[in-house]
Amino acid sequence: MAIKERKEREKQDMRNLIIESATQLFLKHGYDKTSIRNIAEDIEYSPATIYLYFKDKDEIFYVIHENAFDLLVKLFREHDTISNPYERLGAIGRTYINFAFENPDYYDLMFIMRAPLSQIKHEERWNAGECAFGYVLDTLTQCLDQNLIRPADKYITAVSVWSFVHGLVSLYIRERMCILEMPDDVVRDIVNASFENFLQSLKT
């Protein structure tokens, strides 16, 4: 392997190590209680080493955020083969719910955890976030164009769908559905059934 290629691989390995450490620390302690020094201590390097790869903690969080959204978008894109947009919308919602069920810590990091996202403002585009929302928006637009759901503004409908599903899974992840006093599998069934009921309410 050429020296240049080896150095590039070592550089990428170090970035990955920093990201993996920061992800675990953010999830365990939260954004505010995690510092560059904490990350450096965790990987047994100096804080100065971290700054060779990232300008600050917010940039690290942004990369983690992007990676998580990339994963969600890939799961959404698995539904490209569903030609009926209303059925695809249902599949997207179920995928979103299942993603939250299976990755509660990542969901918390993506959608619930309080953390500054000033790095997004410095980027020309928030690629991963726009891709995820754009996929939902495009699917809803097709539903409206084919009169498969009640006529409405596509942006209002998209935000309504997202807010409804987000509310369901947020209540579940933050253990607020303990009020139901039911087994976990039953609560998950209720979350899914609630989404299906909401989906039906959109139909013409």
C-alpha positions, 0 to 999 in steps of 0.5 A, spaced: 500 500 500 502 506 498 504 511 503 499 516 501 493 511 501 495 508 508 495 515 511 488 516 508 486 510 511 489 511 518 486 518 518 479 515 516 480 510 522 481 516 527 475 519 524 471 513 525 474 512 532 472 519 534 465 518 531 464 512 535 466 514 541 462 521 541 456 517 539 456 512 545 458 518 550 452 523 547 447 517 548 450 515 555 451 522 558 447 527 553 450 532 548 451 538 554 455 533 558 459 531 553 466 535 552 471 534 547 476 532 553 471 526 554 471 524 547 479 524 547 480 521 554 475 515 552 479 514 546 486 515 549 488 521 545 489 528 547 484 533 545 488 537 540 488 530 536 480 531 536 481 538 533 485 535 527 479 532 525 473 536 527 473 544 529 468 543 535 463 538 538 457 541 534 461 538 528 462 531 531 454 531 533 452 533 526 456 527 522 453 523 527 446 526 526 447 525 518 449 518 519 443 516 523 439 520 517 442 516 512 441 509 515 433 511 515 433 514 508 436 507 506 430 504 509 425 508 506 428 507 499 427 500 500 420 501 498 421 504 492 418 498 488 411 500 491 408 503 486 402 505 489 404 511 493 398 510 499 401 503 500 408 506 500 406 512 505 404 506 509 410 502 509 414 509 510 410 510 517 411 503 519 419 503 517 419 509 521 416 506 527 420 500 527 426 504 526 424 508 533 423 501 536 429 498 534 434 504 535 431 508 541 437 511 543 439 513 535 432 516 535 432 520 541 439 523 538 436 524 532 429 527 534 429 528 541 435 530 544 436 538 545 443 539 542 445 545 538 445 544 530 449 550 528 453 546 523 447 545 519 446 553 518 453 553 515 452 547 510 449 549 503 444 543 504 442 538 510 442 533 505 440 527 510 435 530 513 432 533 506 432 526 503 428 523 509 423 529 509 423 529 501 422 522 500 415 523 505 413 529 501 414 526 494 410 520 496 404 524 499 405 529 493 403 523 488 398 521 493 394 527 492 396 527 485 392 521 484 386 523 489 388 517 494 388 522 500 383 528 501 385 534 498 390 538 502 396 542 502 402 537 501 407 541 506 401 541 512 399 534 510 407 532 510 408 535 517 402 532 520 404 525 518 411 526 521 408 529 527 403 524 528 408 518 528 413 522 531 409 523 537 407 516 538 414 513 538 416 519 542 411 517 547 413 510 547 421 511 547 420 516 553 416 511 557 410 515 557 405 509 555 407 506 561 400 509 563 397 504 559 399 499 564 400 493 558 405 489 556 410 492 551 408 488 545 401 490 546 403 497 547 407 496 540 401 494 537 397 500 539 402 504 536 402 501 530 394 500 530 394 508 531 398 509 525 394 505 521 388 509 524 391 515 522 393 513 515 385 511 514 383 518 516 387 521 510 383 517 505 378 520 500 
